[in-house]
Amino acid sequence: MEKLVIEGGVPLQGTIQVSGSKNAALPILFSSILLDNPVTFHNVPRLRDIHTTNKMLQVLGCPAAFTDDSGHSILVEPGRLEPEAPYELVKTMRASVLVLGPLLARLGQAKVALPGGCAIGARPVEQHTKALEKMGAELELESGYVVGRCKKLRGADITFDFPTVGGTEHLIMAAVLAEGRTTLRSCAREPEVVDLANFLNACGAKISGQGTDVITIDGVTGLRGSEYSVMPDRIEAGTFLAAAAITGGECEIEGCPIEELTAVMAKMGEMGVTLEPHENGVAVRRNGRLRGADMMTRPYPGFPTDMQAQLMALMTLAEGSSTVEETIFENRFMHVPELMRMGADIKLSGSRAVIRGVRKLTGAPVMASDLRASASLVIAGLAAKGETHVQRIYHLDRGYEHIEHKLERAGARIRRMKDTE
Ligand code: EPU
């Protein structure tokens, strides 16, 4: 196993480039199951989750691979589809469950392993399965697999119990080739949902309302694509804004999607971070001490749960106290005890954390527990006095492309080492 060793205290300077969005790329890649012809995707981040997606597509009969050894384009060539998504792959990446709908749409049958919970919560998928059943799928659970059959998926009027990102994406994919009109209500409005709908529309789908809470899909008989460029990763961009801000540095975050980060930038502004949007991204700097703030995670356009841990790292050093309320996942505070090992003053009570700003953090060995918790520890490490060893960084590698290279180029003293070193 590998770890990141960070020697904190260097203000970041220079330009950091944002990669393509992991959470947009995953459903978009899976949606190529719906296509009749090969398609090339650009701006795909080179991440572990993307390699897992390629493997899954391969197993399902849609060979997918990066077109070269270091670039960001993937060619997917839909072929003879296979209906089974094995547990070995689904267990390493729960977003794989999104192939159920597309397989039912194309084959009228599917056998997809049911993902288990993960570190941040139980994460059931009953909103997905109930909605697919409304579209005419017969689903049964057999030995840990959802086994589905249908003659042809039919358009339906579906109201989610609450906005679910994966559920909304899944049902859009199921509905594009269905018979008739599907109306999805109480949808997730996240930019990644919009990116998926835009890709499918570019292939001939008839989706409208993406980005609002009611999405309408008129089924079409076939989809043909050619090329598509995935949107930039708003969470990676936000993570770099936080990294620059905590070190008191001055950076350009190039390719930073500004509109999609409105809530994050507003909160950082409240905390005393100066953010200047310009044509190619955002300039970020901080002069005085950070100020405490109160924040609650909400579905988009509210403050994203995927930035909660990173913002909390900033709050640990802010003047006064801050509060964080996590409303999306039931167990997304695993960074808290680790930040406390670095000297942070945080009190946890259920879904609420109260953070009293301290003057300094000190480097320590800490354990990454999930993707965004890991990012929070890296951010804290960049500001801490002394060395921080962030262990179990395979979590980080699922969602950040070469984070240590990007930070190093901005002056951070950070290196990847074997856990045993
Ligand atoms: N939920 C249910 N039942 C369902 C579906 C969701 O109870 O059928 C619950 C979940 O357990 C969770 C809440 O509803 O408590 C929201 O879940 P949602 O379906 O919106 O999340 P997701 O699609 O599983 C995506 C991202 C997450 C991100 C969330 C929220 C991908 C691959 N994952 O997950 O990203 O936190 O939306 O914005 O797009 C990350 O990148 O670190 C990450 C976890």
Boltz pocket constraint, residues with backbone or C-beta under 6 A from the ligand:
constraints:
  - pocket:
      binder: B
      contacts: [[A, 22], [A, 23], [A, 24], [A, 26], [A, 95], [A, 121], [A, 122], [A, 123], [A, 124], [A, 125], [A, 126], [A, 127], [A, 128], [A, 163], [A, 164], [A, 165], [A, 166], [A, 167], [A, 188], [A, 192], [A, 304], [A, 305], [A, 306], [A, 328], [A, 329], [A, 330], [A, 371], [A, 372], [A, 399]]
      max_distance: 6.0
